Amino acid sequence: MVRKIDDLGRVVVPAETRRLFNIHEGDELAITVENGGIVLRKLDAICVFCGSEEGVADFEGRGVCKPCRDKISVM
């Protein structure tokens, strides 16, 4: 898929891609640079504490991995 960037620097994520990744209006996307490319990830799929992408689940509206959830529960 190819999309153009508009005059405000925005790009539209196609509807089929949003459906595939369960992205809805108001969701936050993390934008990173990896190996010379731009990567978009749905924010709740990344742990807000350690950045892990493994075992991430919603906790109080944010993505938190199991090890970090375990640390929170001990506090």
TARAWO-V367939 format. One record per pair of residues at least 12 apart in sequence whose ideal C-beta (glycine too) atoms are under 6 Angstrom apart, sorted by the first residue. I is the first residue (numbers start at 1). J is the second residue. If there is no record, write none. Layout:
BEGIN
I;J + I;J
END
This chain:
BEGIN
1;14 + 21;42 + 23;42 + 28;43 + 30;43 + 30;46 + 44;58 + 44;63 + 45;63 + 46;63 + 47;63 + 47;64 + 47;65 + 47;68 + 48;62 + 49;68 + 50;68 + 52;65
END
